[in-house]
Amino acid sequence: MTEKEAIELFMDIWRGELGYMEKASNDRLDDPTANAGRANYTKYARDLDAVGYYNGRKQGTSWCCVGPDWARYKAFGMALAQRIMGQPPKGCGAGVLWVYKYFKAMRRFYREITPQQGDQAIFVTYNAQGYVSSWQHTGIVDRVVGGRVYLVEGNTSPGNKVVANGGMVCEKSYPLGDKRIYGYGRPWWDQVVKEMNAMSDKEINALVDKRVKEAVDKAVKPLDDALCKAIQELTPKVFKHFADVPGYWRNEIAELVDAGAIRGNGMGELNLTETEAKVLAVVARLMVGETYNTVDECPEWSREAVQWAVDSGVIQGIGGGKLNLNAIKIWLLQVEYNLSHPMG
């Protein structure tokens, strides 16, 4: 591995995070845009907290330093990622001031240079006397073009203002020599070359396999999610119990159950598909109307069936000579009559 390849490996990972939004809670951290919010929850802090990267947990805190550290951790592993930043184990590298101090201690912080890809820009604010008053923000140099430096920044917002606690990973640009950028730290890339080239074939293959798996998972997950959603939409929804039926169909389904039109599986389960419930409810609504108390009051086409039902004791009415039939019950009696008196 060359120094250029090491930088490109890191930048490919960090640049791939463009558009990632911080979350409102510790939920759906791996989805680039879901659960977006202002609470500083990220997958970056989750993963680094899990391995004890810093001097304490950083989930829910500003993450402009945490995001790039996560990309270096993914590229080179924790120990090497910390070494090239001059950061000790369980160090304070989640803070901008400490990132500056670590670079300064390595003599790898520069004020008057043209930055190169992979350098880390340090943003500051000044007091009225012109002295640094706060160590505000950071970003990673992607390229220098046309007198401007282009950065990939985490915990920021779109546009070219310095936003120290925004909500996403963005590409932003500033004029070379912009006073808001105090200088640039340059990671110890030649140490990456030295250690990566000294790795055994087994270690290299394990690292490559891990990165390939992560890349494949990242590419395949949206397809898996879309396929699962499509399968759910194509799979008929079944109302197993009466309580499962939506309220806007429930009265009609109840009436059909009472009338014996729906009997389920005989064990108290309806097992109606959504389509079946919808059709039956529509039919029931269309058939709702007046009450028929005598055979003569029934529609002419049904009188033979109704008379058969009375004579055979299938229906007995409610007393006082009243059959108390509605259109649904008459229709069911006609069906039962047809089944018991086949034609031919």
LINNOR-V404802 format. One record per residue. N is the residue number from 1. SS is DSSP state (H for helix, E for strand, C for the rest). PHI is phi in whole degrees, -180 to 180 (999 if undefined). OMEGA is omega in degrees with one decimal (* if undefined). Layout:
n={N/N}
ss={SS/SS}
phi={PHI/PHI}
omega={OMEGA/OMEGA}
This chain:
n={1/2/3/4/5/6/7/8/9/10/11/12/13/14/15/16/17/18/19/20/21/22/23/24/25/26/27/28/29/30/31/32/33/34/35/36/37/38/39/40/41/42/43/44/45/46/47/48/49/50/51/52/53/54/55/56/57/58/59/60/61/62/63/64/65/66/67/68/69/70/71/72/73/74/75/76/77/78/79/80/81/82/83/84/85/86/87/88/89/90/91/92/93/94/95/96/97/98/99/100/101/102/103/104/105/106/107/108/109/110/111/112/113/114/115/116/117/118/119/120/121/122/123/124/125/126/127/128/129/130/131/132/133/134/135/136/137/138/139/140/141/142/143/144/145/146/147/148/149/150/151/152/153/154/155/156/157/158/159/160/161/162/163/164/165/166/167/168/169/170/171/172/173/174/175/176/177/178/179/180/181/182/183/184/185/186/187/188/189/190/191/192/193/194/195/196/197/198/199/200/201/202/203/204/205/206/207/208/209/210/211/212/213/214/215/216/217/218/219/220/221/222/223/224/225/226/227/228/229/230/231/232/233/234/235/236/237/238/239/240/241/242/243/244/245/246/247/248/249/250/251/252/253/254/255/256/257/258/259/260/261/262/263/264/265/266/267/268/269/270/271/272/273/274/275/276/277/278/279/280/281/282/283/284/285/286/287/288/289/290/291/292/293/294/295/296/297/298/299/300/301/302/303/304/305/306/307/308/309/310/311/312/313/314/315/316/317/318/319/320/321/322/323/324/325/326/327/328/329/330/331/332/333/334/335/336/337/338/339/340/341/342/343/344}
ss={C/C/H/H/H/H/H/H/H/H/H/H/H/H/H/C/C/C/C/C/E/C/E/C/C/C/C/C/C/C/C/C/C/C/C/E/C/C/C/C/E/C/H/H/H/H/H/H/H/H/C/C/C/E/C/C/C/C/C/C/C/C/C/H/H/H/H/H/H/H/H/H/H/H/H/H/C/H/H/H/H/H/H/C/C/C/C/C/C/C/E/C/C/C/C/H/H/H/H/H/H/H/H/H/H/C/C/C/E/E/C/C/C/C/C/C/C/C/C/E/E/E/E/E/E/E/C/C/C/C/C/E/E/E/E/E/E/E/E/E/E/E/E/E/E/C/C/E/E/E/E/E/E/E/E/E/C/C/C/C/C/C/C/C/C/C/C/E/E/E/E/E/E/E/E/C/C/C/C/C/E/E/E/E/E/C/C/C/H/H/H/H/H/H/H/H/H/C/C/C/H/H/H/H/H/H/H/H/H/H/H/H/H/H/H/H/H/H/H/H/H/H/H/H/H/H/H/H/H/H/H/H/H/H/C/C/C/E/E/C/C/H/H/H/C/C/H/H/H/H/H/H/H/H/H/H/H/H/H/C/C/C/C/C/C/C/C/C/C/C/C/E/E/H/H/H/H/H/H/H/H/H/H/H/H/H/H/C/C/C/C/E/C/C/C/C/C/C/C/H/H/H/H/H/H/H/H/H/H/H/H/C/C/C/C/C/C/C/E/C/C/E/C/C/E/C/H/H/H/H/H/H/H/H/H/H/H/H/H/H/C/C/C/C}
phi={999/-96/-60/-61/-67/-64/-65/-65/-61/-61/-67/-60/-69/-70/-63/-67/-91/-55/95/-64/-112/-66/-108/-78/-156/-83/-135/54/-67/-85/-79/-57/-124/-70/56/-63/-166/-123/-98/65/-88/-145/-70/-65/-67/-56/-70/-74/-61/-64/-105/68/-69/-111/-77/180/-73/-118/-63/88/-117/-55/-130/-65/-88/-66/-59/-62/-62/-61/-65/-68/-62/-65/-77/-126/84/-66/-61/-70/-61/-72/-61/-71/-102/70/-98/-74/-56/54/-86/-108/-69/-80/-109/-61/-59/-71/-60/-60/-63/-65/-63/-61/-66/-85/58/-126/-111/-128/-97/-112/-140/-87/-65/-125/-55/95/-66/-113/-79/-114/-97/-136/-120/-122/-88/-63/-87/90/-95/-63/-108/-156/-98/-89/-165/-149/-160/-107/-70/-100/-166/-124/-143/58/77/-126/-105/-104/-118/-105/-119/-100/58/-136/-137/-60/103/-107/-80/-78/-115/-79/-147/-85/-119/-157/-96/-134/-94/-138/-136/-143/-64/-59/88/-56/-67/-68/-92/-71/168/-133/-97/-117/-57/-84/-65/-67/-70/-61/-59/-61/-78/-68/-72/-89/-68/-74/-57/-63/-66/-64/-63/-65/-67/-64/-59/-63/-69/-62/-61/-63/-66/-66/-60/-66/-77/-84/-54/-60/-69/-61/-63/-66/-66/-61/-64/-64/-64/-62/-71/-84/-76/-59/-81/-115/-95/-76/-119/-58/-65/-78/-70/-56/-57/-76/-116/-63/-61/-66/-65/-61/-65/-68/-65/-62/-81/87/-73/-120/-119/65/-101/81/-121/84/-112/-77/54/-94/-76/-59/-64/-61/-62/-64/-64/-64/-65/-64/-60/-61/-65/-68/-94/-69/-171/-74/-98/-111/-104/-131/-61/-66/-76/-71/-55/-56/-65/-107/-64/-61/-67/-66/-62/-61/-65/-67/-64/-91/80/-63/-125/-127/73/-117/95/68/77/-101/-80/55/-100/-118/-61/-65/-64/-63/-63/-66/-64/-65/-62/-64/-63/-63/-69/-90/-132/-59/-74/90}
omega={176.3/177.2/179.3/179.5/178.4/179.5/-178.8/177.5/177.8/-176.3/178.2/179.7/-175.7/178.0/178.8/179.5/180.0/-179.9/178.4/-178.5/174.9/-170.0/178.2/-178.8/-177.9/-174.2/177.0/-176.1/-176.3/178.2/-174.8/-172.0/-176.9/176.4/-179.5/-179.4/-175.3/-173.4/176.2/173.4/-179.0/172.8/-177.8/179.3/178.8/-175.6/-178.8/174.5/-175.9/-178.9/178.8/-173.1/-173.9/179.7/179.2/-179.4/-175.4/178.6/-179.4/177.7/179.2/-168.5/-179.5/175.5/-175.1/-179.1/177.5/176.7/178.0/-179.9/177.1/177.2/178.5/-176.6/-167.8/-174.4/-170.9/-172.5/-178.8/178.9/178.4/-177.8/-175.3/176.2/-178.1/-175.5/178.8/173.9/-177.3/-179.5/-173.4/-172.9/175.8/180.0/-175.8/-179.1/-178.5/174.2/177.0/-178.5/179.8/177.0/-178.9/-179.1/178.1/-174.0/-180.0/173.2/-171.8/178.8/-172.2/177.1/166.6/-174.4/176.3/-178.7/179.4/176.1/-179.6/-179.9/178.2/179.1/178.7/167.9/-176.0/174.1/-176.5/-180.0/177.7/178.6/178.6/179.7/176.0/175.6/-157.6/-164.8/177.8/177.6/-175.7/-179.6/174.3/-179.0/174.0/-176.1/172.8/177.4/178.6/176.1/-178.6/-176.4/166.7/-173.1/171.8/176.7/-178.1/179.2/-179.6/-178.3/-174.1/170.7/175.2/179.3/-171.5/-178.9/177.7/-169.6/-174.4/174.6/-176.0/165.9/-179.4/-179.8/-178.1/176.4/171.4/-177.9/177.2/-174.2/178.7/177.3/-175.6/179.2/-174.7/172.0/-179.0/178.8/-175.7/-173.5/-179.5/174.3/174.7/-179.7/-177.4/-174.5/-179.7/179.9/178.5/-179.4/176.3/177.0/-179.7/-179.9/179.5/-179.3/179.0/179.0/178.6/179.2/-179.9/-178.4/177.9/179.5/179.7/179.8/179.4/179.3/-178.9/-178.8/-173.4/-174.5/178.4/178.5/177.4/-179.6/-179.6/179.7/178.5/179.2/-179.7/179.2/178.4/-178.7/-178.2/-179.6/-178.1/175.6/-176.3/174.9/-175.1/-178.0/-179.2/-179.0/-179.8/-177.2/178.7/-176.0/-176.1/173.6/-167.0/-178.0/-178.8/179.3/178.2/179.7/178.3/176.3/179.7/-178.1/-179.8/179.6/177.2/-177.0/179.0/-176.8/179.1/-179.0/178.1/180.0/-179.3/-177.2/176.5/170.9/179.7/179.6/179.3/-179.7/-179.4/-178.5/-179.1/178.6/178.4/178.1/-179.5/-179.4/-179.7/-174.8/178.2/-179.9/-175.5/177.2/180.0/-175.4/177.6/178.4/-177.6/179.5/-178.0/176.0/-173.6/-176.9/-175.2/-170.0/179.6/179.8/-179.8/179.1/177.2/-179.3/178.2/-176.0/-176.8/178.1/177.1/175.3/-178.6/179.5/-176.1/-178.6/179.6/179.5/-177.0/178.9/179.7/178.6/169.0/-173.8/-179.5/-179.0/178.4/179.6/178.3/177.5/179.0/177.9/-179.4/178.3/179.9/-179.8/-179.5/178.0/-179.1/179.8/174.9/*}
